[in-house]
């Protein structure tokens, strides 16, 4: 598993979008128990804090202690620095295991072995993420698309393709449940959009290698104070253990 976000953990916590409550509600409705959940690759707790109210206990893990340090303190949540592929949890511990915007960095085979070991027989496993944002201002949207596909071409980690493919090409050895489509809908002023773009791993790679900011041509967005309509498609794969497991 890669750790690309420790250095920007505070910015990541401030600038990354959160998930819609409708998605959380739908997942909770599919559950058979609400004792314990594991949010893996939790980062600064964007999803952790949304699922925490429903469970007796939530364990949130991440490779980056810097990221976990930015997460909110909640009475029923324990934050642990652990790799997704090797955990200290007992067998059949969890009613729900989630991984949000992180699975593309994992060793699938080793992580799935941990999921199958620690998920309760009737538990639920949910892979969640969000794809490339769309902006309601066409000119600005075209410029962000150009940044993503042209300027930063060659600077994204290879694993990013799984997000571009909406997680449909990741291995998923579970009995899959068909889910409705969800979107993140936001209104951001220019500075918040700027901060979000600065969390992109490819932006950091570009700056590290070329010593130039790839966002220079977009600096005028900092002056936009009225909300920009922004939507992210939710990526979602949900399943249970196969009957034979």
ROVOZA-630311 format. One record per residue (C-alpha): residue number from 1; y, z, x. Coordinates in nm, 4 decimals, always signed. Layout:
PT   n        Y        Z        X
PT NUM        Y        Z        X
...
END
This chain:
PT   n        Y        Z        X
PT   1  +0.0000  +0.0000  +0.0000
PT   2  +0.3460  -0.0901  +0.1295
PT   3  +0.6469  +0.1420  +0.1247
PT   4  +0.9558  -0.0802  +0.1044
PT   5  +1.1866  +0.1482  -0.0878
PT   6  +1.2138  +0.4834  +0.0924
PT   7  +1.5364  +0.3848  +0.2695
PT   8  +1.7089  +0.2971  -0.0587
PT   9  +1.5554  +0.5673  -0.2733
PT  10  +1.8848  +0.6986  -0.4141
PT  11  +2.0126  +0.3501  -0.5010
PT  12  +1.6743  +0.2625  -0.6500
PT  13  +1.6851  +0.5672  -0.8747
PT  14  +2.0380  +0.4859  -0.9930
PT  15  +2.0105  +0.1095  -1.0355
PT  16  +1.6617  +0.0255  -1.1584
PT  17  +1.6167  -0.0272  -1.5342
PT  18  +1.4173  +0.2094  -1.7492
PT  19  +1.1492  +0.1136  -2.0016
PT  20  +1.1953  +0.0898  -2.3798
PT  21  +1.0848  +0.3812  -2.5941
PT  22  +0.9016  +0.1369  -2.8229
PT  23  +0.6626  +0.0582  -2.5355
PT  24  +0.5949  +0.4270  -2.4696
PT  25  +0.5367  +0.4908  -2.8407
PT  26  +0.2848  +0.2083  -2.8600
PT  27  +0.0892  +0.3366  -2.5600
PT  28  +0.0806  +0.6909  -2.6974
PT  29  -0.0564  +0.5595  -3.0284
PT  30  -0.3566  +0.4121  -2.8437
PT  31  -0.4592  +0.7441  -2.6860
PT  32  -0.7464  +0.9733  -2.7807
PT  33  -0.6094  +1.2783  -2.5987
PT  34  -0.2811  +1.4119  -2.4617
PT  35  -0.3925  +1.6653  -2.2021
PT  36  -0.3135  +1.5000  -1.8724
PT  37  -0.1612  +1.1744  -1.7440
PT  38  -0.1244  +1.0225  -1.3979
PT  39  +0.1762  +0.8007  -1.3247
PT  40  +0.0861  +0.6209  -1.0034
PT  41  +0.3480  +0.4613  -0.7785
PT  42  +0.5969  +0.6648  -0.9776
PT  43  +0.8914  +0.6057  -0.7455
PT  44  +1.1856  +0.8073  -0.8739
PT  45  +1.0217  +0.8758  -1.2088
PT  46  +1.1550  +0.6001  -1.4360
PT  47  +0.8350  +0.5963  -1.6412
PT  48  +0.7226  +0.9519  -1.5627
PT  49  +1.0113  +1.1079  -1.7550
PT  50  +0.9381  +0.8908  -2.0593
PT  51  +0.5702  +0.9864  -2.0909
PT  52  +0.6106  +1.3532  -1.9905
PT  53  +0.7129  +1.4841  -2.3372
PT  54  +0.3770  +1.3841  -2.4842
PT  55  +0.1387  +1.5559  -2.2413
PT  56  +0.0421  +1.9070  -2.1415
PT  57  +0.0584  +1.7965  -1.7777
PT  58  +0.1658  +1.4846  -1.5861
PT  59  +0.0965  +1.4141  -1.2208
PT  60  +0.3231  +1.1552  -1.0581
PT  61  +0.2311  +1.0144  -0.7183
PT  62  +0.4010  +0.7827  -0.4720
PT  63  +0.3654  +0.6922  -0.1062
PT  64  +0.7373  +0.7645  -0.0574
PT  65  +0.8460  +1.1282  -0.0573
PT  66  +1.2069  +1.0045  -0.0466
PT  67  +1.1536  +0.8315  -0.3798
PT  68  +0.9854  +1.1339  -0.5379
PT  69  +1.2746  +1.3527  -0.4233
PT  70  +1.5012  +1.1491  -0.6544
PT  71  +1.2818  +1.2084  -0.9598
PT  72  +1.3886  +1.4555  -1.2304
PT  73  +1.2401  +1.8050  -1.2239
PT  74  +1.0393  +1.8567  -1.5421
PT  75  +0.8372  +2.1690  -1.6301
PT  76  +0.5075  +1.9873  -1.6920
PT  77  +0.5331  +1.7285  -1.4125
PT  78  +0.3923  +1.7680  -1.0622
PT  79  +0.5089  +1.5190  -0.7984
PT  80  +0.2678  +1.4485  -0.5129
PT  81  +0.2986  +1.2221  -0.2101
PT  82  -0.0319  +1.0366  -0.2159
PT  83  -0.1518  +0.6815  -0.1661
PT  84  -0.2709  +0.5132  -0.4846
PT  85  -0.6006  +0.4223  -0.3230
PT  86  -0.7011  +0.7742  -0.2125
PT  87  -0.6199  +1.0763  -0.4266
PT  88  -0.7228  +1.4396  -0.4519
PT  89  -0.7928  +1.4324  -0.8265
PT  90  -1.1177  +1.5403  -0.9890
PT  91  -1.3394  +1.2922  -1.1706
PT  92  -1.2502  +1.2175  -1.5336
PT  93  -0.9145  +1.3978  -1.5211
PT  94  -0.6778  +1.1741  -1.7147
PT  95  -0.6229  +1.0567  -2.0731
PT  96  -0.3705  +0.8004  -1.9472
PT  97  -0.3132  +0.6366  -1.6091
PT  98  -0.0007  +0.4260  -1.5670
PT  99  +0.1363  +0.2202  -1.2806
PT 100  +0.4836  +0.0748  -1.3322
PT 101  +0.6344  -0.2008  -1.1168
PT 102  +0.4076  -0.1072  -0.8264
PT 103  +0.0533  -0.2404  -0.8600
PT 104  +0.1317  -0.5622  -0.6718
PT 105  +0.1678  -0.3497  -0.3548
PT 106  -0.1742  -0.1842  -0.3929
PT 107  -0.5199  -0.2633  -0.2600
PT 108  -0.6625  -0.3595  -0.5988
PT 109  -1.0268  -0.2835  -0.5262
PT 110  -0.9657  +0.0632  -0.3815
PT 111  -0.7076  +0.1574  -0.6457
PT 112  -0.9295  +0.0454  -0.9324
PT 113  -1.2122  +0.2559  -0.7912
PT 114  -0.9807  +0.5588  -0.8177
PT 115  -0.8771  +0.4629  -1.1718
PT 116  -1.2400  +0.4330  -1.2824
PT 117  -1.3293  +0.7611  -1.1140
PT 118  -1.0426  +0.9689  -1.2532
PT 119  -0.9947  +0.8193  -1.6015
PT 120  -1.1660  +0.9978  -1.8878
PT 121  -1.4395  +0.7904  -2.0583
PT 122  -1.2129  +0.7235  -2.3583
PT 123  -0.8904  +0.7128  -2.1553
PT 124  -0.6330  +0.4354  -2.1294
PT 125  -0.5106  +0.2471  -1.8221
PT 126  -0.1754  +0.0664  -1.8377
PT 127  -0.0231  -0.1692  -1.5809
PT 128  +0.3469  -0.2097  -1.6565
PT 129  +0.6289  -0.4005  -1.4926
PT 130  +0.9272  -0.6243  -1.5557
PT 131  +1.0003  -0.9783  -1.4473
PT 132  +1.3140  -1.1623  -1.3429
PT 133  +1.6214  -1.0652  -1.5411
PT 134  +1.8106  -1.3060  -1.7687
PT 135  +2.1865  -1.2710  -1.8230
PT 136  +2.3746  -1.3783  -2.1354
PT 137  +2.6520  -1.5433  -1.9306
PT 138  +2.5127  -1.8860  -1.8352
PT 139  +2.7162  -1.9374  -1.5199
PT 140  +2.6280  -1.5940  -1.3864
PT 141  +2.2654  -1.6354  -1.4885
PT 142  +2.2462  -1.9674  -1.3012
PT 143  +2.3887  -1.8033  -0.9893
PT 144  +2.1411  -1.5145  -1.0005
PT 145  +1.8568  -1.7634  -1.0521
PT 146  +1.9796  -1.9577  -0.7486
PT 147  +1.9859  -1.6360  -0.5462
PT 148  +1.6303  -1.5512  -0.6506
PT 149  +1.4661  -1.8921  -0.6123
PT 150  +1.6775  -2.0614  -0.3417
PT 151  +1.8752  -1.8220  -0.1216
PT 152  +1.5960  -1.5643  -0.1000
PT 153  +1.3135  -1.8184  -0.0852
PT 154  +1.0905  -1.7147  +0.2038
PT 155  +1.2224  -1.3581  +0.2112
PT 156  +1.0131  -1.2166  -0.0736
PT 157  +0.6892  -1.0429  +0.0206
PT 158  +0.3840  -1.2456  -0.0744
PT 159  +0.2881  -0.9840  -0.3353
PT 160  +0.5980  -1.0706  -0.5395
PT 161  +0.4123  -1.3698  -0.6813
PT 162  +0.2145  -1.1344  -0.9064
PT 163  +0.5395  -1.0448  -1.0836
PT 164  +0.6451  -1.4108  -1.1074
PT 165  +0.3047  -1.4701  -1.2682
PT 166  +0.3709  -1.1801  -1.5108
PT 167  +0.0695  -0.9838  -1.3799
PT 168  -0.1598  -1.2338  -1.5493
PT 169  -0.3259  -1.3211  -1.2163
PT 170  -0.4017  -0.9693  -1.0935
PT 171  -0.7676  -0.8683  -1.1132
PT 172  -0.8197  -0.6491  -1.4195
PT 173  -1.1787  -0.5188  -1.4452
PT 174  -1.1293  -0.3289  -1.7712
PT 175  -1.1878  -0.3910  -2.1401
PT 176  -0.8456  -0.5293  -2.2184
PT 177  -0.6471  -0.4416  -2.5288
PT 178  -0.4159  -0.7042  -2.6735
PT 179  -0.0596  -0.5761  -2.6744
PT 180  +0.2642  -0.6922  -2.8363
PT 181  +0.5464  -0.8247  -2.6215
PT 182  +0.8281  -0.5932  -2.5181
PT 183  +1.1639  -0.6494  -2.3501
PT 184  +1.4179  -0.4329  -2.1709
PT 185  +1.7614  -0.4996  -2.3223
PT 186  +2.0664  -0.3623  -2.1409
PT 187  +2.4429  -0.3965  -2.1147
PT 188  +2.5559  -0.3608  -1.7541
PT 189  +2.9021  -0.3839  -1.6028
PT 190  +2.9349  -0.5829  -1.2819
PT 191  +2.8976  -0.2918  -1.0366
PT 192  +2.5657  -0.1841  -1.1916
PT 193  +2.4289  -0.5390  -1.1711
PT 194  +2.5447  -0.5525  -0.8087
PT 195  +2.3628  -0.2268  -0.7323
PT 196  +2.0456  -0.3557  -0.8973
PT 197  +2.0479  -0.6787  -0.6949
PT 198  +2.0851  -0.4678  -0.3817
PT 199  +1.7517  -0.2987  -0.4579
PT 200  +1.5621  -0.6281  -0.4239
PT 201  +1.3296  -0.6101  -0.1253
PT 202  +1.4118  -0.9726  -0.0344
PT 203  +1.7818  -0.8864  -0.0067
PT 204  +1.6950  -0.6214  +0.2510
PT 205  +1.4632  -0.8603  +0.4391
PT 206  +1.7380  -1.1273  +0.4435
PT 207  +1.9971  -0.8832  +0.5786
PT 208  +1.7577  -0.7432  +0.8397
PT 209  +1.6652  -1.0884  +0.9684
PT 210  +1.9922  -1.2835  +0.9401
PT 211  +2.2466  -0.9980  +0.9583
PT 212  +2.4348  -1.1526  +0.6653
PT 213  +2.4570  -1.0306  +0.3063
PT 214  +2.2862  -1.2825  +0.0743
PT 215  +2.4966  -1.1496  -0.2149
PT 216  +2.8308  -1.2455  -0.0598
PT 217  +2.8844  -1.5343  -0.3023
PT 218  +2.8317  -1.2960  -0.5946
PT 219  +3.0852  -1.0311  -0.4921
PT 220  +3.3121  -1.1292  -0.7807
PT 221  +3.0641  -0.9665  -1.0221
PT 222  +3.1942  -0.6308  -0.9001
PT 223  +3.5153  -0.7052  -1.0933
PT 224  +3.3347  -0.7506  -1.4281
PT 225  +3.3923  -0.4369  -1.6326
PT 226  +3.2840  -0.5555  -1.9784
PT 227  +2.9081  -0.5237  -2.0408
PT 228  +2.6898  -0.8184  -1.9384
PT 229  +2.3929  -0.8658  -2.1698
PT 230  +2.0769  -0.8429  -1.9592
PT 231  +1.7107  -0.8699  -2.0556
PT 232  +1.3930  -0.8223  -1.8552
PT 233  +1.0525  -0.9365  -1.9840
PT 234  +0.8019  -0.6499  -1.9819
PT 235  +0.4776  -0.7240  -1.7993
PT 236  +0.1847  -0.5395  -1.9528
PT 237  -0.1920  -0.5163  -1.9070
PT 238  -0.3701  -0.2348  -2.0924
PT 239  -0.7404  -0.1530  -2.0971
PT 240  -1.0195  +0.0991  -2.1128
PT 241  -1.3295  +0.1540  -1.9024
PT 242  -1.6084  -0.0891  -1.9821
PT 243  -1.8835  +0.0660  -2.1938
PT 244  -2.1249  +0.0557  -1.9010
PT 245  -1.8957  +0.2581  -1.6738
END
